[in-house]
Amino acid sequence: MLFNSWEYLFFLPLIFILYWSLSNRKVVFQNVLIIIASYTFYGFWDIRFLFLILASSLVDFYVGNKIYSNVHNQKKSKNWLWVSVIFNLGLLGTFKYFNFFVHSFVDLAQGLGMENSSYWSLNIILPVGISFYTFQTLSYSLDIYYKKLKPTKDLIAFTAFVSFFPQLVAGPIERASNLLSQISNERKFNYTQITDGLKLILWGLFKKIVIADAIAPIVDDIFSNYSEYTATTLIMGIVLFSFQVYGDFSGYSDIAIGSSKLFGIELKSNFKFPHFSRNVAEYWQRWHISLSTWFRHYLYIPMGGSRVSKLLSVRNIIIIFLVSGFWHGANWTFIFWGALHALFYIPVFLMGRNRMYSDNSIGEKGWLPSITEIIQVLFTFALVSFSRIFFRSPTITDAFAYLNRIFTEMSYESYFHPNGYRMIDFFILISLFTIYEYIIRKDERRPFKFKNKGVKTMVYSLMVLAMILFYDDTGRSFIYFQF
Amino acid sequence: MKKLLYQIAIHGLFIFIILECMVRVFHFHANPPQQYIDEYGVRKLVPLQEGYNVTGNRRQHVTPYKVNSIGFNSIQTDFPKEGNYNVALIGDSYIEGLHQPNHNSIGVMLASKLDSLKVYEYGISGYDMADQLHFVQAYNKELQHIDEIILYMKFENDFERSAYEPLLISESKLDKIRNHSKLLTYLRQLGILNSLKSFLTTNTKKLLFKNEIQEENSIAVDDPKFSLQRISNFKKLMKTYNFQKNKMTLLLDSRFTNTMFLDFCKENNIKIIDFKQPFQSAEKETSLVYDAHWNSYGRELIAETIFKHLTSKNK
């Protein structure tokens, strides 16, 4: 079920009413409802893969308790952790990476001259959201192993934690210390929290429908037919894709966080206006925060993080970005994308500027950003957008060919979309969107902070109008579902 | 909970009112001309209406229209008179031409090719062959000075009936109420309301009549029996309305016309004007961007094709 579908429009209020009508009973009833709703929500894609979520829940519930019960026996505890790691990464490896490894191995063998090597691959469908929920359950076992968390004895609460529908298929990836603790405890009907949730849903839908989906056909056309376009169009394609992927994924996260608020549950922020980052390090503190936090906690810090020598730290950074790239998809394009980000990040790290902007945002001192900040933001945006050529291209060959054309076909051309889209509409839209995001840049969870009720209603109306003006009946899915 | 529902209702109402005002002020909606059934039982536009045809979410294509005193969107205000070579162009929305300024219609383009040529356009959205032939018969007296009648047809749409019955698209009371709101009209025109409606009806049907839906889906749309049925309907219409083979010509695109029908026309000496060739070798797009109808270039090609047919016929 998509957040931007009619199904969800009916599904969400129905579950909301049922959920709060159970509020005077024990919390277990609400948790059972969450499980039913979440499995129904997921079942709209493919009912067959529900068993994977269930298996992941049962295995990590059991393993978590085993790790904890062997807390004084380090070896046993570690062995149980390995069970969780192998199971979860095994699921990912089988469903997401199996064919990639087979094809890569065959390519390598053929490269070494073994031309006639026969091989087989499996026709495996990638279950939606597998990268997200496996990482979430894995974090549970890891937290118990690192003694940051006590395992729950409540299987229903744990199953609800793993399958909680607002964040099941594309995050934010939650740690049990935040989400499970809320699910295990009683939730109170909080009017402010719920209205904040509704506002976030509206803002997320705006980003998805108006920004991401409206731009998508243009991006699709440019990336599919890049060999017919010159540099100006290709650069426009990259910039538009940056807005598309941001609108799509941050829109999804906002709807997820907003929907979750309706049930009295707070999820962590996943985006904090990443396009206003002043360097790549700041960008990674603002983009897909739940994933970068996951990698920092469970990979970077255990490897020594930045507390080791500079050389080892650089090694750790490279590993983190390569793994992050690989997490996104079983394709060399994502690995290359990760490598590029490592390349952008390392100089910032070596200059000691990687934590420089962690507690402040652009335009702190006044209404407008300084000239230096504008240059920094534009430079960072250019780097990040450049890397997205690899993120968006279907193959590494296409990505290099796209890049090659930018440098070899350096002439201006007017762009005409085959469907005749009026491009000025999109330029105005993106400009207004960027200005609005700048205005609200200090609080990603409250996009409509207007004191005047009239202004507030007018802004809501404009959001809805924009959704109508850019409505497209193709019902696009979310980009990050493929990961 | 009560407070929440109250606030949602209040905000919803205010948002609706603001959007209604915006849609009206910026005229995002189209106001298609109203139709009626005249004293001959012919479906026409209410005479002397004026308005704007708008397509695209963001007013990407806006055209004014003006219905003449006879009830068609055309610059010709009278029925044909003696002294010229008069051509009647009859058809559906492609001939009605709400998507184009009526001074730039196929008829005007065709008439501009020869001084003695007068073209009269009688197009109404949704006109099928029964509508067209009934119109010609009902207005037989008024059309007595017409030398050539060109009937625009699409095989898959225009032969579903074997007899004419005056039909106006009926609107329920709910539709009529909805039409008072320009916002809802706009949403309907964009397909948003229909999408919601079909979501609701499909799911209700799925729940209630699962087997019947499967049966409906199992019917093959390209079954030859449908083509034969359409040809049979045409035969009946020809007989009922005394199809004048010497005067009447079918305007069609043979790429989208069943070959059995084309063979039938050939065997029965029914003249056709086929615009397949010019459209296939067209240098530019022949349809509008936000509208499936012919653009200026497409209309010019049609006019050119008809003109070639007329000149070859009257050599």
HADDOCK unambig.tbl for C-alpha pairs under 7 A between the chains (distance, minus, plus):
assign (segid A and resid 6 and name CA) (segid B and resid 196 and name CA) 6.91 0.50 0.50
assign (segid A and resid 191 and name CA) (segid B and resid 4 and name CA) 6.91 0.50 0.50
assign (segid A and resid 419 and name CA) (segid B and resid 289 and name CA) 6.16 0.50 0.50
assign (segid A and resid 420 and name CA) (segid B and resid 289 and name CA) 5.83 0.50 0.50
assign (segid A and resid 457 and name CA) (segid B and resid 11 and name CA) 6.94 0.50 0.50
assign (segid A and resid 457 and name CA) (segid B and resid 15 and name CA) 6.70 0.50 0.50
assign (segid A and resid 461 and name CA) (segid B and resid 15 and name CA) 5.11 0.50 0.50
assign (segid A and resid 461 and name CA) (segid B and resid 18 and name CA) 6.67 0.50 0.50
assign (segid A and resid 461 and name CA) (segid B and resid 19 and name CA) 6.47 0.50 0.50
assign (segid A and resid 465 and name CA) (segid B and resid 19 and name CA) 6.73 0.50 0.50
assign (segid A and resid 469 and name CA) (segid B and resid 57 and name CA) 4.97 0.50 0.50
assign (segid A and resid 469 and name CA) (segid B and resid 58 and name CA) 5.60 0.50 0.50
assign (segid A and resid 470 and name CA) (segid B and resid 57 and name CA) 6.66 0.50 0.50
